Amino acid sequence: VNIPQKQCHYNASKAAVVHLSKSLAVEWAPYNIRVNALCPGYVMTPLLKLADKKMLEQWSDICPQKRIPDPAELKGITVFLASKASSYFTGSAIIADGGYSLW
């Protein structure tokens, strides 16, 4: 859930992606196709850089790690999911949000 904004439509779409990946994982497993969802929290993308400074501070303050990561910090998990090291991962939702969703 996105705190402090009220964005039920956006939150519903994020939940839909997770469940779509789980459904596709079941349907495509017989073809040896793995489907996983990478679920990042706020990431300092060019779009987020346009956000109001107060909002950025608020998001950082809510996050247990007290910061917003650079996109490069998601490279490792992305490479892992694309590699043979994750060959038994399918239907997983991997949360990379600095603990934001723990609240």
C-alpha positions in Angstrom: 0.0 0.0 0.0 1.3 3.4 -0.9 1.5 5.6 2.2 0.9 8.5 2.5 -0.9 8.9 -0.9 -4.3 7.4 -1.5 -3.9 5.6 -4.8 -6.2 2.6 -4.8 -6.0 2.2 -8.5 -2.2 2.1 -8.5 -2.1 -0.3 -5.6 -4.6 -2.6 -7.3 -2.5 -2.7 -10.5 0.6 -3.6 -8.4 -1.3 -6.5 -6.8 -2.5 -7.6 -10.2 1.0 -7.8 -11.5 2.0 -10.1 -8.7 -1.0 -12.4 -9.2 -0.6 -12.4 -13.0 3.0 -13.6 -12.5 1.9 -16.4 -10.3 -0.8 -17.5 -12.7 1.6 -17.3 -15.7 4.2 -19.3 -13.6 1.7 -22.1 -13.3 0.6 -22.0 -16.9 4.1 -21.7 -18.4 6.0 -24.1 -16.1 5.4 -27.1 -18.4 7.3 -25.2 -21.1 10.2 -24.6 -18.8 9.4 -20.8 -18.6 9.8 -19.2 -15.3 7.8 -16.1 -14.3 8.7 -14.0 -11.2 7.8 -10.5 -10.1 10.4 -8.0 -8.9 8.6 -5.6 -6.6 10.7 -2.6 -5.9 9.7 0.2 -3.6 10.4 3.8 -4.4 13.6 4.0 -6.6 15.3 7.2 -7.6 14.3 7.1 -11.3 14.1 10.2 -13.5 10.4 10.4 -12.8 10.8 10.2 -9.0 13.4 13.0 -9.2 10.6 15.3 -10.3 8.7 14.6 -7.1 8.2 17.3 -4.5 11.2 17.3 -2.0 8.8 17.0 0.9 7.3 13.8 -0.6 10.8 12.3 -1.1 11.7 13.1 2.5 8.5 11.6 3.7 9.1 8.4 1.7 12.6 8.1 3.0 11.5 8.7 6.6 8.9 5.9 6.4 11.4 3.4 5.0 13.4 1.5 7.7 16.6 2.0 5.7 15.8 5.8 5.6 16.7 6.3 1.9 15.6 5.9 -1.7 17.9 3.6 -3.7 19.6 4.1 -7.0 18.2 1.9 -9.8 21.7 0.2 -10.0 21.0 -1.4 -6.6 18.4 -3.7 -8.3 20.9 -5.1 -10.8 22.0 -8.0 -8.7 18.6 -9.4 -8.2 17.7 -8.9 -11.8 20.8 -10.8 -13.0 20.0 -13.5 -10.5 16.5 -13.9 -11.8 17.8 -14.1 -15.4 20.5 -16.6 -14.5 20.5 -20.4 -14.0 21.1 -19.8 -10.3 17.4 -19.0 -10.0 16.3 -22.1 -12.0 13.9 -23.3 -9.3 12.3 -19.8 -8.8 9.0 -19.4 -10.3 5.9 -17.6 -9.2 7.9 -15.6 -6.7 7.3 -12.0 -5.7 10.7 -10.6 -4.7 10.3 -7.4 -2.6 13.2 -5.0 -2.8 12.0 -2.0 -0.9 14.4 -1.4 2.0 11.8 -2.7 4.4 9.1 -0.1 3.3 6.4 -2.8 3.1 7.1 -4.1 6.6 5.0 -1.4 8.2 
